[in-house]
Amino acid sequence: MKNPTHTTDLQVTGMHCASCSARLEKALNQLPEVAATVSIATEKAHINYNPDQITLAGLIQAIRNTGFDAHPIRDFAAEKQARAAALHAQQWQFIWSALLTAPMVIEMLLMFAGFHFMLPAWLQFVLATPVQFWIGRRFYTGAWGSLRGGSANMDVLVALGTSAAYLLSCAVWLLGLDQPIYFEASATLITLVLLGKLLEARAKVKTSSALEALIKLQPKIAHVERDGVMQELAVEQMRVDDVFLVRPGESVPVDGMVLEGISSLDEGMLTGESLPQSKQIGDKVYAATLNGQGLLRCRALAVGSHTQIAAIIRLVEQAQGSKAAIQKLADRISAVFVPVVVSIALLTFAVWWAMGSDFSTALINAVAVLVISCPCALGLATPTALVVSTGRAAQAGILVKDAAALERAHKLTVLLVDKTGTLTEGKPVVTDTIPASGTTQHELLQTAVSLAQGSTHPLSRALLDHAKNLQIMPTQAENISESAGRGLRAEIDGRLCLLGSPAFARQSAMTIDEQRILQLQQQGKTVLVIARETTLLGYIAVADQLRTGSRDAVAKLNEMGIRVVMLSGDNQATAQAIATQAGITEFRAEVLPQEKSAHVESFKGKGLQVGMVGDGINDAPALAAADVSFAMRSGSDIAIEAADITLMRNDLMSVVDAISLSRATLNKIRQNLFFAFAYNVLGIPLAALGMLNPVIAGAAMAMSSVSVVSNALLLKRWKRQENELLVSRQTSI
């Protein structure tokens, strides 16, 4: 396919089962330069298309030609209102169907109880006909659209089964044949199917409750200061650089930076973190977070669709609309399911009739096969579990870009972890300044920061912050050259100066105190060497604190059977010290940025499933190469873009949570698929053998979808591992 230049999401109506979504997806993908995925769980189509080949209106018309309807995604309130209206209509359809069917069901129950009472055939005809053709018309229109599109769905099964029972009853009544009539069977089947779809629709609403909660968090009104006047504006009208106030108890309207005030914000809805985060001048605040006790005056940095909460909502919607690999199995089966079932039903009819049974018995057994063989449960098994789990992940501060990544996470056997900013805080501080003989501390630091001022490396920032605190200003450096992961060279006052690792200094033929350097490295410190031409000016040691919870996270990963390997650009001694602090037994030291992806490929080459956790620009190639990649929220945009999963809490324990949720999700999917397969494997033979009445088959079919969705909803009970650790600590205290 050529490069599509436009992407759109369409809300689809009229889908009833997995074969519906598969048929629509197939029809859309047959259009020129169109790539589409259709989710039965969210009832949305995600479409990439070339507007030079087809327009948005053309896509909608193509969907209508397939027997469904579609419209562009409306705002949440409008979509919710439309779903509520559709659910209300379904409720009334079921009520009318139940009222018309009730007399025939009562008659049937009385007969089972030993009371021989039968409604006149004409009355049964009057009651069953509106159920069959007025209330049940949705099955005929759906079946016609499906067959016209070259496939068959659940509607075909229901329409065939109920029509056979209804028409047989009409023939027996009108021709006066000595056969039983089955008006109550056809009407009851339609009523039960409607009940099942109604319960399923209600349950599916709950699957997206996490996304709904995120959307509701966004405030509608902001207190904005314009031209010296404070005014209330709709959040949609806010612009970047607007100054706004956030009062105690209010939600932040947009992403911004604190200009005045001190307070604490509840960021749990974004990060899953239960403790409020303190905010003061210069700190960032995020839309939808709740202000605590203080008044904050802020400047808007991102508004509308560019805020963090908007990005989270987009990612959750994207993940919920994507497909996991395991779903392909269900899709393939659903594509051939209905034709196979129809064949089994015809064979059932033929065998029973050939064995001497009367026409009505053979037909009713065939009808039972058609009715019980609903592919809905099979189609809902995977997407409903993924919708619930991705929403639950977002609540826990885990943003999943693609459902397939969440599925793959449970298979991980090796996790490569970048040291700086992942295991550690990523905010190294200067701990030791050791001038050489004849050099002052001021000269040593000034030379170092003069070299570091043009670098974005965390160690350079640590040097600049330390010098700023001591009021040491850098001087002009020229002809700066940087060797990634090793060091810097530049000219200061016409003399070539050097700042870098001991290995970098050795390459420049510098004589250094190896013993002194080793002592510092064994304390977990990174040593920088500073020199001017061939003269050693001294050493600066920098240390980065291990993140709170890193050691617990590593221990938990080991318990889960995952091999943790640390990647570090530090020398062997420093890497060893950090690895020991974190409880990691395996690490790779002196790894250059460009070598990280090679380490990923090396582990993959051994047949292992490899995860990668990082936060920096230099981690992006390794993140892209890994089977599943995790990026810290505090990391670079490039790292976050390359990663499959973003961790909003900047905590390695979030990786544990993501893998734990992946395993829980796959367990639910397997359970759902087992239920769906077992239901049909057991139900179809029983129906073919005449051991299932069509009414009982209809009830079982209706409840199969409800049971699958309800089982998926149990994922809402999943809890973060960190919560359990905190509880255990509090108990021990």
C-alpha positions in Angstrom: 0.0 0.0 0.0 1.2 3.5 -0.7 1.6 6.0 2.1 -1.9 7.0 3.4 -1.8 10.7 4.3 -5.0 10.9 6.4 -6.3 9.0 9.5 -9.8 9.0 10.8 -11.9 7.2 13.4 -15.5 6.4 12.6 -18.2 5.3 15.0 -19.9 2.2 13.4 -23.5 1.1 14.2 -25.2 -2.1 13.3 -22.4 -4.6 14.2 -23.6 -7.6 16.2 -20.7 -10.1 16.3 -17.1 -10.7 15.3 -18.0 -11.8 11.8 -19.6 -8.3 11.3 -16.4 -6.5 12.3 -14.3 -8.9 10.2 -16.6 -8.4 7.2 -16.5 -4.6 7.5 -12.7 -4.7 8.0 -12.3 -6.8 4.9 -14.5 -4.6 2.8 -12.7 -1.4 3.8 -9.2 -2.9 3.2 -10.3 -3.8 -0.3 -10.7 -0.1 -1.1 -7.7 1.5 -2.9 -5.0 2.7 -0.5 -7.0 2.1 2.6 -5.8 0.3 5.8 -8.5 -0.2 8.4 -9.0 -2.0 11.7 -12.5 -2.5 13.2 -13.2 -3.2 16.8 -16.4 -4.9 17.9 -15.7 -4.0 21.5 -15.5 -0.2 20.9 -17.6 -0.3 17.7 -15.1 2.0 16.0 -13.2 1.8 12.7 -9.6 3.2 12.6 -8.8 4.0 9.0 -5.7 5.2 7.2 -6.6 6.4 3.7 -5.4 8.5 0.7 -7.8 11.4 0.2 -6.8 11.4 -3.5 -8.3 8.0 -3.8 -11.3 8.2 -1.6 -13.0 10.8 0.6 -14.4 10.5 4.1 -17.9 10.5 2.6 -16.8 7.7 0.3 -15.6 5.7 3.3 -18.9 6.2 5.1 -20.8 5.1 2.0 -18.6 2.0 1.6 -19.5 1.1 5.2 -23.2 1.6 4.4 -22.9 -0.6 1.4 -21.7 -3.4 3.7 -24.9 -3.2 5.7 -23.8 -0.9 8.5 -23.8 2.8 9.2 -21.1 5.2 10.4 -20.4 8.7 11.4 -17.3 10.7 12.5 -16.5 10.5 16.2 -18.5 13.1 18.0 -17.5 14.7 21.4 -17.9 12.4 24.4 -21.2 13.9 25.6 -22.8 13.5 22.2 -21.6 9.9 21.8 -22.8 9.0 25.3 -26.2 10.5 24.5 -26.4 8.6 21.2 -25.5 5.3 23.0 -28.0 6.0 25.7 -30.7 6.6 23.1 -29.8 3.4 21.3 -29.8 1.5 24.6 -33.2 2.9 25.4 -34.6 1.8 22.0 -33.2 -1.7 22.7 -34.9 -1.8 26.0 -38.3 -1.0 24.5 -37.8 -3.5 21.7 -37.1 -6.2 24.4 -40.1 -5.1 26.5 -42.5 -5.3 23.6 -41.1 -8.6 22.5 -41.4 -10.0 26.0 -45.0 -8.8 26.4 -46.0 -10.4 23.1 -44.1 -13.6 23.9 -45.3 -14.0 27.5 -48.6 -15.6 26.9 -47.0 -18.4 24.8 -44.2 -18.9 27.4 -46.9 -19.1 30.1 -48.7 -21.7 28.1 -45.5 -23.7 27.6 -44.7 -23.5 31.4 -48.2 -24.7 32.3 -47.8 -27.7 30.0 -44.5 -28.6 31.7 -46.4 -28.4 35.0 -49.0 -30.8 33.8 -51.8 -28.4 32.9 -53.0 -29.1 29.4 -53.7 -25.7 28.1 -53.0 -24.4 24.6 -53.6 -21.0 23.0 -55.4 -21.1 19.7 -53.1 -21.3 16.7 -54.5 -18.1 15.3 -53.7 -16.2 18.5 -50.2 -17.6 18.6 -49.8 -16.4 15.0 -51.1 -12.9 15.9 -48.6 -12.7 18.9 -45.6 -14.2 17.1 -45.8 -12.3 13.8 -44.9 -8.8 15.1 -42.1 -10.3 17.1 -40.8 -12.1 14.0 -41.1 -9.3 11.4 -41.4 -6.0 13.4 -39.2 -6.4 16.4 -37.0 -9.0 14.7 -36.6 -7.0 11.4 -33.1 -6.1 12.6 -32.0 -9.7 12.1 -33.4 -9.7 8.5 -31.7 -6.4 7.5 -28.5 -7.5 9.2 -28.6 -10.9 7.4 -29.3 -9.3 4.0 -26.5 -6.8 4.4 -24.1 -9.6 5.4 -25.1 -11.9 2.5 -24.9 -9.0 0.1 -21.4 -8.4 1.3 -20.4 -12.0 0.5 -20.3 -13.4 4.0 -22.6 -14.5 6.8 -23.0 -13.3 10.4 -25.0 -14.0 13.6 -28.1 -12.4 12.0 -28.1 -15.0 9.3 -28.2 -17.8 11.9 -31.0 -16.1 13.9 -33.0 -15.2 10.8 -32.7 -18.7 9.4 -33.5 -20.5 12.7 -36.5 -18.4 13.7 -37.9 -18.2 10.2 -37.8 -21.9 9.8 -39.7 -22.4 13.1 -42.2 -19.6 12.2 -42.9 -20.8 8.6 -43.2 -24.4 9.7 -45.8 -23.4 12.2 -47.7 -21.3 9.6 -47.8 -24.3 7.3 -49.0 -26.7 10.0 -51.8 -24.2 11.0 -52.9 -23.2 7.5 -52.8 -26.7 6.0 -54.3 -28.4 9.1 -51.3 -30.8 9.4 -51.1 -33.1 12.3 -47.8 -31.6 13.6 -46.9 -29.4 16.5 -46.5 -25.7 16.0 -43.5 -23.7 17.2 -44.7 -20.1 17.2 -43.6 -19.8 20.8 -40.1 -21.1 19.9 -39.4 -18.5 17.2 -40.8 -15.6 19.4 -39.0 -16.8 22.5 -35.7 -17.1 20.6 -35.9 -13.5 19.3 -36.8 -12.3 22.8 -33.9 -14.1 24.4 -31.5 -12.9 21.7 -32.7 -9.3 22.3 -32.2 -9.8 26.1 -28.7 -11.1 25.5 -27.8 -8.1 23.3 -29.3 -5.7 25.8 -27.3 -7.2 28.7 -24.2 -7.3 26.5 -24.6 -3.6 25.6 -25.0 -2.6 29.2 -21.9 -4.6 30.2 -19.9 -3.1 27.3 -20.6 0.4 28.6 -18.8 -0.6 31.8 -15.7 -1.7 29.8 -15.0 1.9 28.8 -15.7 3.4 32.2 -12.0 4.1 32.8 -11.8 6.2 29.6 -15.0 7.9 30.5 -13.5 8.8 33.9 -10.5 10.3 32.3 -12.6 12.4 29.9 -14.8 13.6 32.8 -11.7 14.9 34.6 -11.2 17.7 32.1 -12.5 21.0 33.6 -14.8 23.1 31.5 -14.1 26.6 32.9 -10.8 28.4 33.6 -10.0 31.6 35.4 -7.8 33.5 32.9 -6.0 36.8 33.3 -6.2 38.8 30.1 -5.3 42.5 29.8 -5.0 42.7 33.6 -8.6 41.5 34.0 -9.6 38.1 35.5 -12.3 36.4 33.5 -13.9 33.0 33.2 -13.4 31.4 29.9 -14.2 28.0 28.4 -11.1 25.8 28.5 -11.4 25.5 24.7 -10.8 29.2 24.3 -7.5 29.2 26.2 -4.2 29.9 24.3 -0.6 29.1 25.0 1.0 31.7 27.3 -2.4 32.6 28.9 -2.0 33.3 32.6 -4.5 31.5 34.8 -5.4 30.9 38.4 -6.1 27.6 40.1 -7.9 28.0 43.4 -7.9 25.4 46.2 -10.1 22.4 45.3 -10.2 23.2 41.6 -8.8 21.2 38.7 -6.0 22.6 36.5 -7.5 23.5 33.2 -4.5 23.1 30.9 -0.8 22.1 31.2 1.3 25.0 32.5 4.1 26.2 34.7 3.7 27.8 38.2 4.5 31.5 38.2 3.4 32.2 41.8 2.2 30.2 44.8 2.9 27.0 46.6 0.5 24.0 46.8 0.3 20.3 46.3 -1.6 18.6 43.4 -3.2 15.2 43.3 -1.8 13.8 40.0 -3.2 10.3 40.7 -5.5 10.4 37.6 -2.4 10.8 35.4 0.3 8.8 37.2 -1.6 6.4 39.4 0.4 7.9 42.3 -1.6 8.2 45.5 0.5 10.9 47.2 0.0 14.6 46.3 2.9 16.2 44.6 4.2 19.6 45.9 4.3 22.5 43.5 6.2 25.8 43.6 7.5 28.4 41.2 8.9 26.8 38.1 7.2 23.5 38.5 5.0 22.1 35.8 1.3 21.4 36.4 -1.0 19.2 34.2 -4.6 19.5 33.1 -7.2 17.7 35.1 -5.0 17.4 38.2 -6.6 18.5 41.5 -5.2 21.5 43.4 -4.9 21.1 47.2 -4.7 23.9 49.7 -2.8 26.7 47.9 -3.6 29.3 45.2 -1.5 28.9 42.1 -0.9 31.4 39.3 0.3 29.7 36.2 1.3 30.2 32.6 -0.2 27.9 29.9 2.3 25.7 28.1 -0.1 23.3 26.3 -3.8 23.6 25.6 -6.5 21.6 23.9 -5.4 18.4 22.2 -1.7 19.1 23.2 -2.2 18.6 27.0 -1.0 15.5 28.7 -4.5 14.3 29.6 -5.6 14.7 25.9 -2.6 12.6 24.9 -3.5 9.9 27.4 -7.1 9.8 26.2 -5.8 9.4 22.6 -3.4 6.6 23.5 -6.1 4.7 25.5 -8.5 5.0 22.6 -5.8 3.9 20.1 -4.9 0.9 22.3 -8.6 0.0 22.7 -9.2 0.0 19.0 -6.0 -2.0 18.1 -5.9 -5.8 17.9 -3.7 -8.3 19.7 -2.2 -11.2 17.8 -4.3 -13.7 19.7 -7.4 -12.0 18.3 -6.4 -13.1 14.8 -7.3 -16.7 15.7 -10.8 -15.7 16.7 -11.2 -13.5 13.5 -10.1 -16.4 11.3 -12.6 -18.8 12.9 -15.4 -16.2 12.8 -14.9 -15.7 9.1 -15.8 -19.4 8.4 -17.9 -20.0 11.4 -21.4 -19.3 10.0 -21.1 -21.3 6.7 -19.8 -24.3 8.7 -22.7 -24.0 11.2 -25.3 -23.8 8.3 -23.7 -26.9 6.8 -23.9 -28.7 10.2 -27.6 -27.6 10.5 -28.4 -28.9 7.0 -26.6 -32.2 7.8 -28.5 -32.5 11.1 -31.8 -32.0 9.2 -30.9 -34.6 6.6 -29.7 -37.2 9.0 -32.7 -36.9 11.3 -35.1 -37.1 8.4 -33.2 -40.0 6.8 -33.4 -41.9 10.1 -37.2 -41.8 10.0 -38.0 -38.8 12.1 -40.9 -36.5 11.0 -40.1 -33.3 9.1 -40.8 -31.0 12.1 -38.5 -32.9 14.5 -35.7 -32.8 11.9 -36.3 -29.1 11.3 -36.4 -28.2 15.0 -33.1 -30.0 15.7 -31.5 -28.1 12.8 -33.0 -24.9 14.2 -31.4 -25.6 17.6 -28.0 -26.0 15.9 -28.4 -22.6 14.1 -29.6 -20.8 17.3 -26.9 -22.1 19.7 -24.0 -21.4 17.3 -23.7 -17.7 17.9 -20.1 -16.4 17.2 -20.6 -13.4 19.5 -18.8 -14.8 22.5 -15.9 -15.8 20.3 -15.6 -12.3 18.8 -15.9 -10.5 22.2 -13.5 -12.7 24.1 -10.3 -10.8 23.2 -11.4 -7.1 22.5 -13.5 -6.7 25.7 -10.6 -7.9 27.9 -8.2 -5.5 26.1 -10.6 -2.6 26.4 -10.9 -3.1 30.2 -7.2 -3.8 30.7 -6.0 -0.7 28.8 -8.4 1.5 30.7 -7.3 0.0 34.0 -3.6 0.5 32.9 -4.3 4.2 32.3 -5.7 4.5 35.8 -2.5 3.0 37.1 -0.3 5.4 35.2 0.6 2.9 32.4 -0.1 4.1 28.9 -0.3 1.4 26.3 0.3 2.5 22.7 -0.8 -0.8 21.1 -2.8 -3.7 22.5 -0.3 -6.1 20.9 2.4 -4.7 23.1 0.3 -5.5 26.2 -0.2 -9.0 24.9 3.6 -9.5 24.3 4.6 -8.2 27.7 3.6 -11.4 29.4 6.1 -13.4 27.4 9.2 -11.3 28.4 12.1 -13.4 29.7 14.8 -10.6 29.7 14.5 -7.0 30.7 17.3 -4.6 29.8 17.3 -1.5 32.0 19.1 1.7 31.3 20.8 3.0 34.4 20.6 6.8 34.3 17.0 8.1 34.7 15.6 4.6 34.9 17.1 2.8 37.8 18.4 6.1 39.1 16.7 9.5 39.5 18.5 10.8 36.4 19.5 13.9 38.4 23.2 13.4 39.3 24.8 15.8 41.7 28.5 16.7 42.3 29.8 15.0 45.4 33.6 15.5 45.1 35.9 18.1 43.5 39.5 17.1 43.6 41.9 19.7 42.1 45.4 18.6 41.0 48.5 20.1 42.5 48.7 23.7 41.4 45.1 24.0 40.4 42.4 25.8 42.5 38.9 24.5 43.0 37.5 27.6 41.2 39.8 27.0 38.2 38.8 23.3 38.0 35.1 24.0 38.2 35.2 27.0 35.8 37.0 24.9 33.2 34.6 22.0 33.6 31.4 24.2 33.2 32.9 26.1 30.3 33.2 22.8 28.5 29.8 21.4 29.7 27.7 24.5 28.9 26.8 23.3 25.4 26.0 19.7 26.4 22.6 18.3 27.3 24.1 15.2 29.1 22.8 14.8 32.7 26.4 15.0 34.0 26.9 18.3 32.3 23.7 19.6 33.8 24.9 18.5 37.3 28.2 20.4 36.8 26.3 23.5 35.7 23.9 23.4 38.7 26.8 22.9 41.1 28.8 25.8 39.6 25.7 28.0 39.7 25.2 27.3 43.4 28.8 28.4 43.9 28.3 31.5 41.6 31.0 30.3 39.3 30.3 31.5 35.7 31.6 29.7 32.6 33.8 31.3 30.1 33.5 31.2 26.3 34.5 27.8 24.7 35.1 27.4 21.0 35.4 24.5 18.5 33.5 22.2 20.8 33.5 18.5 19.8 31.6 15.9 21.7 32.3 12.1 21.7 28.9 10.5 22.6 29.1 8.8 26.0 32.8 9.6 26.4 33.6 13.3 26.8 34.1 16.8 25.3 37.0 18.8 23.8 37.0 22.6 23.2 39.3 25.6 23.1 39.2 28.0 26.0 41.3 31.1 25.7 43.0 29.4 22.7 44.1 26.3 24.7 42.6 22.8 24.1 40.7 21.5 27.1 39.2 18.2 27.9 36.3 16.9 30.0 35.4 13.3 30.1 35.6 9.8 31.4 38.9 8.2 32.6 38.9 6.1 29.4 38.5 9.3 27.3 41.5 10.8 29.1 43.6 7.7 28.6 42.9 7.9 24.8 44.3 11.4 25.0 47.5 10.1 26.6 46.7 11.7 30.0 48.4 10.4 33.1 45.7 9.9 35.8 45.6 8.5 39.3 44.0 5.1 38.7 43.8 4.2 42.4 42.0 7.4 43.4 39.6 7.0 40.6 38.8 3.4 41.4 38.1 4.3 45.1 35.5 6.8 43.9 34.0 4.4 41.4 33.6 1.7 44.0 31.4 4.1 45.9 29.0 4.2 42.9 30.3 7.6 41.7 31.1 8.6 38.1 34.4 10.3 37.8 35.1 13.1 35.3 38.7 14.1 34.3 39.4 17.7 33.5 42.6 18.7 31.7 44.2 21.6 29.8 46.3 20.5 26.9 48.7 17.9 28.6 48.2 19.3 32.2 45.8 17.4 34.5 43.5 19.9 36.3 41.8 17.4 38.5 38.7 15.2 39.0 35.1 15.8 39.7 32.9 12.9 41.1 29.2 12.8 40.4 26.6 10.5 41.9 23.1 9.7 40.9 20.7 8.4 43.6 18.9 5.1 43.0 15.1 5.6 42.5 12.9 4.7 45.5 11.5 1.4 44.7 14.1 0.3 42.1 15.5 -2.5 44.4 12.0 -3.7 45.2 11.0 -3.7 41.5 14.1 -5.7 40.6 13.3 -8.2 43.3 9.8 -8.5 42.1 10.9 -9.0 38.5 13.2 -11.8 39.6 10.3 -13.4 41.4 8.3 -13.3 38.2 11.1 -15.2 36.4 12.4 -12.2 34.4 16.1 -11.8 34.0 17.1 -8.1 34.7 20.2 -6.8 33.0 21.5 -3.2 33.6 23.1 -1.2 30.7 25.4 1.6 31.7 27.9 3.9 30.1 29.8 4.0 33.4 33.0 2.0 33.9 33.0 -1.5 35.5 33.5 -0.4 39.1 30.7 2.3 39.1 28.3 0.0 37.2 29.0 -2.8 39.7 28.3 -0.5 42.7 24.9 0.7 41.2 24.0 -2.8 40.2 24.7 -4.1 43.8 22.6 -1.3 45.3 19.7 -2.2 42.9 20.0 -6.0 43.6 21.0 -6.7 39.9 23.5 -9.5 39.4 24.0 -9.0 35.6 25.1 -5.8 33.9 26.9 -4.4 30.9 29.3 -1.5 31.6 30.9 1.1 29.3 28.1 0.7 26.9 28.0 3.5 24.3 24.6 4.9 23.3 24.8 3.4 19.8 25.6 0.0 21.3 22.4 -0.4 23.3 20.4 -1.6 20.4 23.1 -4.2 19.6 22.7 -5.6 23.1 18.9 -5.9 22.5 19.5 -7.7 19.2 22.1 -10.0 20.9 19.5 -11.2 23.4 16.8 -11.6 20.8 19.3 -13.6 18.6 19.3 -16.2 21.4 15.6 -16.7 21.1 14.7 -14.6 24.2 11.7 -12.2 24.5 13.4 -8.9 25.3 12.0 -5.8 27.0 13.8 -2.5 27.2 13.3 0.3 29.7 14.8 3.7 29.0 14.3 7.4 29.1 16.8 9.2 26.9 17.2 10.1 23.2 20.1 7.7 23.0 17.7 4.9 24.2 15.3 5.3 21.3 17.0 2.8 18.9 17.1 0.1 21.6 13.5 0.8 22.6 12.5 0.4 18.9 14.4 -2.9 18.6 13.0 -4.5 21.7 10.0 -6.9 21.7 8.3 -4.6 24.2 9.7 -1.2 25.2 8.9 1.0 28.2 9.7 4.7 28.5 9.7 6.9 31.6 7.4 9.9 31.4 10.3 12.1 32.5 12.3 11.0 29.5 12.7 12.6 26.1 9.8 12.8 23.6 11.7 10.7 21.2 12.1 7.9 23.7 8.4 8.1 24.6 7.5 8.0 20.8 9.7 4.9 20.3 8.3 3.0 23.3 5.3 0.7 23.3 4.3 1.6 26.9 4.9 4.9 28.7 5.2 4.8 32.5 3.7 8.0 34.0 5.1 7.3 37.5 8.8 7.3 36.5 9.1 4.2 38.6 10.5 0.8 37.6 7.7 -0.8 39.7 5.4 0.4 36.8 7.1 -2.2 34.6 6.2 -4.8 37.1 2.6 -3.6 37.1 2.5 -3.6 33.2 3.8 -7.2 33.0 1.5 -8.2 35.8 -1.5 -6.7 34.0 -0.4 -8.3 30.8 -0.4 -11.7 32.4 -3.8 -11.1 34.0 -5.2 -9.9 30.6 -3.9 -12.9 28.8 -5.4 -15.2 31.4 -8.8 -13.5 31.0 -8.5 -13.8 27.2 -7.6 -17.5 27.4 -10.5 -18.0 29.8 -12.9 -16.2 27.5 -11.7 -18.1 24.4 -12.0 -21.4 26.3 -15.6 -20.5 27.4 -16.5 -19.5 23.8 -15.0 -22.6 22.2 -16.3 -25.0 24.9 -19.8 -23.5 24.6 -19.9 -24.2 20.8 -18.0 -27.5 21.0 -20.5 -28.8 23.6 -23.6 -27.0 22.4 -23.6 -27.8 18.7 -23.3 -31.6 19.1 -26.1 -31.6 21.8 -28.3 -29.6 19.5 -27.6 -31.9 16.6 -28.4 -34.9 18.7 -31.8 -33.4 19.6 -30.9 -32.9 23.2 -31.5 -29.2 23.2 -34.8 -27.5 22.7 -34.4 -24.3 20.5 -35.6 -22.1 23.4 -33.0 -23.5 25.7 -30.4 -23.1 23.0 -31.5 -19.5 22.5 -31.1 -18.8 26.2 -27.7 -20.4 26.3 -26.6 -18.4 23.3 -27.9 -15.1 24.8 -25.9 -15.7 28.0 -22.7 -16.8 26.4 -21.8 -13.2 25.3 -22.8 -11.8 28.6 -20.6 -14.3 30.5 -17.6 -13.4 28.3 -18.0 -9.6 28.8 -18.7 -10.1 32.6 -15.6 -12.2 32.9 -13.5 -9.5 31.1 -14.9 -6.9 33.6 -13.3 -8.8 36.4 -10.0 -7.2 35.2 -11.1 -4.1 37.0 -10.2 -5.8 40.2 -6.5 -6.0 39.2 -4.3 -4.1 41.6 -0.9 -2.5 41.3 2.0 -4.5 42.8 3.4 -1.4 44.5 0.2 -1.1 46.6 0.8 -4.5 48.0 4.4 -3.7 48.9 3.4 -0.5 50.6 0.8 -2.3 52.7 3.3 -5.0 53.7 5.8 -2.2 54.8 3.2 -0.4 56.8 2.2 -3.6 58.5 5.8 -4.4 59.4 6.2 -0.9 60.8 
